[in-house]
């Protein structure tokens, strides 16, 4: 056999091997919290799973960095508590909102009243959490992670999604076939282009500016809110700095930027005077990132061979900061319901329907609460009116919250665990 013939034969064999390898049981599109938790749980349950993440790493600024008690409990069940404890983090136990006299901050939720050890929210850089989950999943022989690989379209055969086409960072393209494809790629998900899934959208009164300001040891701790001239701000205690979110009226980003950075510094200082001496750290508008807030959910989360979870299924408002918590709980429920059918090769549309039926009520209730907060608190403040309809109602609520600490238990538990707590598959626990 000549050299050319041997070379051609070797190339054909390599192509056949690649074609064989480019098949998995579950393809997870998106390496965020929902995608990585789902992949880890499935891999530990004996399911072959491949994650496609379009970025080369997990480093993204101004991502949600909250790890709620439900997720902390999950990490404990997975035997990852000690590893997680070594990550840089800040513990937050209180949620404060500007509903007091003169809009002073009042504690509306106190997680320290919950049963330990998971009676706090951990503020952890999301990339560190994702690195931990990926490293742990790579211990499983059935797990594969492809960074710098973007899903560009779905493979569809006889009306069923059978995998994805992808493109790598260096321009190579390929196909990955899968028994099930799970969209965990956020509110810009490829799956949302499918007309049969039908998103239902709700009006949002605000957009969000994200930026950082230095933090001093004498500052308040936890999650702190303040109100200014037609904006609300939530400041997240990150130890060395404040991660600040300013809620502005929807669609006013360009107009407000045109008014100048000095005007914004002055408005922010009036709302949070204890930070006034640090607003000069904000040197240009380039340091202020805009989040276009959306609130919606798909009417149908699945079609044959495809399931959407997390923000791909339901884009959440930043109100209450629970979007990541919901996405992780979606992933846990998905693993519990689908690990067995995927492992046995018996996955059906009925199995996918069970996931939506399990998680939809929690999504509906949470979004209803967010819409209520939009209507009675956020929209009035952004329009220059008192929240709750009148200043007297606001004062009465502030007095109740200040004098009756027991009223903080219900919002604390809901903030910690949501409306429904999920358990991982037994095979995934350690």
C-alpha positions in Angstrom: 0.0 0.0 0.0 1.4 3.4 -1.0 2.0 6.3 1.3 -0.9 8.3 -0.2 -3.3 5.4 0.1 -2.3 4.8 3.8 -2.7 8.5 4.5 -6.2 8.6 2.9 -7.2 5.5 4.8 -6.0 7.1 8.1 -7.9 10.3 7.4 -11.1 8.3 6.7 -10.6 6.3 9.9 -10.1 9.6 11.9 -13.2 11.1 10.3 -15.2 8.0 11.3 -13.8 8.2 14.8 -14.8 11.9 15.1 -18.2 11.1 13.8 -18.6 8.4 16.4 -17.3 10.6 19.2 -19.5 13.5 18.1 -22.5 11.9 19.7 -23.6 12.2 23.2 -26.7 11.3 25.3 -27.3 14.8 26.6 -26.0 18.0 25.0 -26.2 21.0 27.4 -26.0 24.3 25.5 -24.6 26.9 27.8 -22.1 26.6 30.7 -23.8 28.9 33.2 -25.0 27.8 36.7 -28.0 25.8 35.3 -26.0 24.1 32.6 -23.0 23.1 34.8 -25.2 21.9 37.7 -27.3 19.8 35.3 -24.2 18.4 33.7 -22.6 17.5 37.0 -25.7 15.8 38.3 -26.3 13.8 35.1 -22.6 12.7 34.8 -22.7 11.5 38.4 -25.9 9.6 37.6 -24.1 7.7 34.8 -25.4 9.7 31.9 -23.1 10.7 29.1 -23.3 14.5 28.9 -21.5 17.2 26.8 -21.5 20.9 27.6 -21.0 23.5 24.9 -19.9 26.9 26.2 -19.3 29.6 23.5 -16.8 31.6 25.6 -13.2 30.6 26.2 -13.6 30.9 29.9 -16.2 31.7 32.6 -14.9 35.2 33.3 -17.8 37.6 32.9 -18.3 40.8 34.9 -21.6 41.8 36.5 -23.1 38.3 36.4 -25.4 37.3 39.2 -23.0 36.1 42.0 -25.6 35.1 44.6 -25.5 31.5 46.0 -28.7 31.0 48.0 -29.3 28.6 50.8 -31.0 26.1 48.5 -27.8 26.0 46.3 -25.6 25.8 49.4 -27.6 22.8 50.6 -27.3 21.2 47.2 -23.5 21.7 47.3 -23.6 20.0 50.7 -25.5 17.0 49.3 -22.9 16.7 46.5 -20.0 16.7 49.0 -18.7 20.1 47.8 -19.1 22.2 51.0 -15.4 22.2 51.9 -14.3 23.1 48.4 -16.9 25.8 48.1 -15.9 27.3 51.5 -12.4 27.8 50.1 -13.7 30.2 47.4 -13.5 34.0 48.0 -16.9 34.9 49.3 -18.9 37.4 51.4 -21.9 36.2 53.5 -25.0 38.3 53.4 -27.9 37.7 55.9 -30.1 40.8 55.5 -32.1 42.5 52.8 -32.7 46.2 53.4 -35.0 48.4 51.3 -35.6 52.2 51.4 -39.1 52.1 52.9 -38.5 54.0 56.2 -39.0 57.6 57.1 -37.2 59.7 54.5 -36.7 56.5 52.6 -34.2 55.2 55.2 -33.3 51.5 54.9 -35.4 49.0 56.8 -34.6 45.3 57.1 -37.3 43.3 55.3 -35.7 39.9 55.3 -33.2 38.4 57.9 -31.8 35.0 56.9 -30.0 34.6 60.2 -33.4 33.5 61.7 -33.3 30.4 59.5 -32.0 27.1 60.6 -28.1 26.9 60.2 -25.8 26.1 58.6 -27.4 27.5 55.4 -28.8 30.7 56.8 -27.1 33.2 54.5 -26.6 34.1 50.9 -23.0 33.7 49.7 -21.7 36.3 47.3 -19.2 34.4 45.2 -17.7 35.4 41.9 -19.7 33.3 39.5 -16.6 32.2 37.5 -15.2 30.6 40.6 -18.4 28.6 41.2 -18.5 27.5 37.6 -14.8 26.5 37.7 -15.5 24.4 40.8 -18.5 22.7 39.1 -16.6 22.0 35.9 -13.6 20.6 37.8 -15.8 18.3 39.8 -17.7 17.2 36.7 -14.4 16.4 34.8 -13.8 13.7 37.4 -16.7 11.8 35.8 -15.7 9.7 32.7 -19.1 10.5 31.1 -18.6 14.3 31.2 -17.2 16.4 28.5 -16.8 20.2 28.3 -16.1 22.1 25.1 -15.2 25.7 25.7 -15.1 28.2 22.9 -17.8 26.2 21.1 -21.1 27.9 20.1 -24.2 26.1 19.1 -25.4 27.8 15.9 -28.5 25.8 15.0 -30.4 22.6 15.8 -30.3 19.3 14.0 -33.9 18.3 13.2 -35.0 14.9 11.8 -38.6 13.9 11.4 -39.7 16.8 13.6 -37.3 15.9 16.4 -34.3 17.8 17.7 -31.4 15.4 17.4 -28.5 17.6 18.4 -26.8 20.9 17.3 -24.5 22.4 14.7 -21.6 24.3 16.3 -18.8 26.6 15.5 -15.5 26.9 17.4 -13.6 30.0 18.2 -11.1 29.2 15.4 -13.9 28.9 12.8 -14.2 25.1 12.6 -17.8 23.8 12.3 -19.3 20.5 13.2 -22.3 18.6 14.4 -23.0 17.0 17.8 -25.9 14.5 17.9 -27.7 13.9 21.1 -30.7 12.0 22.5 -31.6 15.2 24.4 -30.5 18.8 23.9 -31.0 21.1 26.9 -31.0 24.8 26.3 -29.3 26.6 29.3 -28.0 29.5 27.2 -30.0 32.3 28.8 -32.7 34.7 27.5 -30.9 35.0 24.2 -31.2 31.2 23.7 -31.1 29.6 20.3 -34.2 27.7 21.4 -36.3 30.9 21.7 -36.2 31.2 17.9 -38.5 28.1 17.8 -42.0 29.6 17.1 -43.8 26.6 18.7 -42.4 27.4 22.1 -44.1 30.8 22.2 -42.7 33.3 24.8 -45.2 35.2 26.9 -43.8 38.7 27.6 -44.6 41.1 30.4 -44.0 44.8 30.6 -41.0 45.9 32.7 -40.8 49.5 34.0 -37.0 49.6 34.3 -33.6 48.9 32.9 -30.5 48.4 35.1 -27.1 50.1 35.2 -24.3 48.0 36.8 -21.0 49.4 38.2 -18.6 49.2 41.1 -17.7 51.6 43.9 -15.1 51.1 46.6 -16.3 49.8 50.0 -15.0 50.9 53.5 -15.1 48.8 56.6 -17.5 51.2 58.3 -20.1 50.9 55.6 -23.4 48.9 56.1 -23.3 45.2 55.4 -25.4 42.9 53.3 -27.8 43.9 50.5 -28.6 47.6 50.9 -31.2 49.6 48.9 -31.6 53.3 48.4 -33.9 55.6 46.3 -33.0 58.7 44.3 -34.5 61.0 41.7 -36.5 58.6 39.6 -34.1 55.7 40.3 -33.6 52.9 42.8 -30.3 51.4 43.7 -29.4 48.1 45.2 -25.8 47.7 46.5 -24.3 44.3 47.0 -21.6 43.9 49.7 -18.6 42.2 47.9 -16.1 42.9 50.7 -13.6 45.2 48.9 -16.2 46.9 46.8 -20.0 47.5 46.3 -21.5 45.9 43.2 -24.2 48.6 42.5 -27.3 48.2 40.5 -29.3 51.3 39.6 -32.8 50.9 38.3 -33.7 53.6 35.8 -37.0 54.1 33.8 -37.2 51.7 30.8 -35.6 53.2 27.7 -34.0 56.2 29.3 -30.4 55.0 29.1 -29.3 57.3 26.3 -31.1 60.4 27.7 -29.6 59.9 31.2 -26.1 59.4 29.8 -26.5 62.6 27.8 -27.1 64.5 31.0 -23.6 63.8 32.0 -21.7 61.6 34.5 -21.4 64.5 37.0 -25.2 64.8 37.2 -25.5 61.0 37.8 -22.8 61.2 40.5 -24.7 64.0 42.3 -28.0 62.1 42.1 -26.5 58.9 43.4 -24.8 60.8 46.2 -28.1 62.3 47.2 -29.6 58.8 47.4 -26.7 57.2 49.3 -24.8 60.0 51.0 -22.5 57.7 52.8 -21.0 56.7 49.4 -20.7 60.3 48.1 -17.0 60.5 48.7 -16.4 57.5 46.4 -18.5 58.3 43.4 -15.4 59.9 41.7 -14.1 56.3 41.4 -16.6 56.1 38.5 -14.4 57.7 35.8 -16.4 57.2 32.6 -19.7 55.9 31.3 -17.7 52.9 29.9 -17.7 51.6 33.5 -21.5 51.6 33.6 -23.0 48.6 31.9 -26.6 48.5 30.8 -28.9 45.5 31.3 -32.1 45.5 29.2 -34.5 44.0 31.8 -37.0 41.5 30.5 -39.7 39.4 32.2 -41.1 36.5 30.2 -41.6 32.8 30.0 -42.1 30.2 27.3 -45.6 28.8 27.1 -44.0 25.5 26.2 -40.5 24.5 27.5 -40.0 21.5 25.3 -40.4 19.8 22.0 -39.3 16.3 21.0 -35.6 16.1 21.8 -35.3 19.6 23.3 -35.8 21.1 26.8 -35.4 24.7 28.0 -34.6 25.6 31.6 -33.3 28.6 33.5 -33.4 31.9 31.7 -33.9 30.1 28.4 -37.3 29.1 29.7 -38.1 32.1 31.8 -36.3 35.4 31.8 -36.5 36.9 35.3 -36.5 40.5 36.6 -33.5 41.3 38.9 -36.0 42.0 41.6 -35.2 39.9 44.7 -32.1 38.6 43.0 -33.4 35.0 42.6 -32.9 34.3 38.9 -29.9 32.1 39.5 -31.6 30.2 42.4 -34.5 29.4 40.1 -32.2 28.3 37.3 -30.3 25.9 39.6 -33.5 24.4 41.0 -34.7 23.9 37.4 -31.4 22.0 36.7 -31.9 19.8 39.9 -35.4 18.9 39.0 -34.4 18.1 35.4 -31.7 15.8 36.5 -34.0 14.0 39.0 -36.7 13.4 36.4 -34.6 12.7 33.3 -31.4 10.9 34.6 -33.2 7.5 34.7 -34.9 7.7 31.3 -31.7 9.0 29.7 -29.6 6.2 31.2 -32.1 3.5 30.2 -32.7 5.0 26.7 -36.4 5.4 27.3 -36.7 9.2 27.2 -40.1 10.4 26.0 -42.0 13.7 25.6 -43.9 12.8 28.7 -40.7 13.0 30.7 -39.9 16.5 29.4 -43.5 17.5 30.2 -43.0 16.4 33.8 -40.1 18.9 34.2 -42.2 21.8 33.0 -45.2 20.8 35.2 -42.9 20.6 38.2 -41.2 23.9 37.7 -43.9 26.1 36.0 -45.9 26.9 39.2 -42.8 28.2 41.0 -42.0 30.3 38.0 -45.5 31.7 37.7 -45.7 32.6 41.4 -42.2 34.2 41.4 -42.9 36.3 38.3 -46.3 37.3 39.7 -44.5 38.6 42.9 -41.9 40.4 40.7 -44.7 42.0 38.6 -46.4 43.2 41.8 -43.1 44.7 43.0 -42.8 46.4 39.6 -46.3 47.9 39.9 -46.4 49.0 43.6 -42.8 49.9 44.3 -40.5 50.3 41.3 -42.7 52.0 38.8 -44.0 54.6 41.2 -40.5 55.5 42.4 -39.2 55.7 38.8 -42.1 58.0 38.0 -41.5 60.3 41.0 -44.5 59.0 43.0 -44.5 57.4 46.5 -44.4 53.6 46.5 -47.4 51.5 47.7 -49.8 54.3 46.6 -49.1 56.8 49.3 -46.4 58.0 51.7 -48.6 57.0 54.7 -48.8 53.4 53.6 -45.1 53.3 53.2 -44.6 54.6 56.7 -47.0 52.1 58.2 -45.2 49.2 56.4 -41.9 50.5 57.7 -43.2 50.6 61.3 -44.6 47.0 61.0 -41.3 45.7 59.7 -39.3 47.6 62.4 -41.5 46.5 65.3 -42.4 42.9 64.4 -39.2 41.0 63.5 -41.2 37.8 62.9 -42.5 39.4 59.7 -39.0 38.9 58.3 -39.1 35.1 58.5 -41.5 34.5 55.5 -39.6 36.7 53.0 -36.3 35.2 54.4 -37.4 31.6 53.8 -38.8 32.5 50.4 -35.6 34.3 49.4 -33.6 31.3 50.6 -35.5 28.4 49.1 -38.1 29.8 46.8 -41.6 28.3 46.6 -40.4 24.7 46.0 -37.2 23.0 47.1 -35.7 20.4 44.8 -33.6 17.3 45.6 -30.9 15.9 43.4 -30.9 12.3 42.0 -29.8 9.8 44.7 -26.9 8.6 42.5 -25.5 12.1 42.3 -25.1 12.6 46.0 -21.8 12.1 47.9 
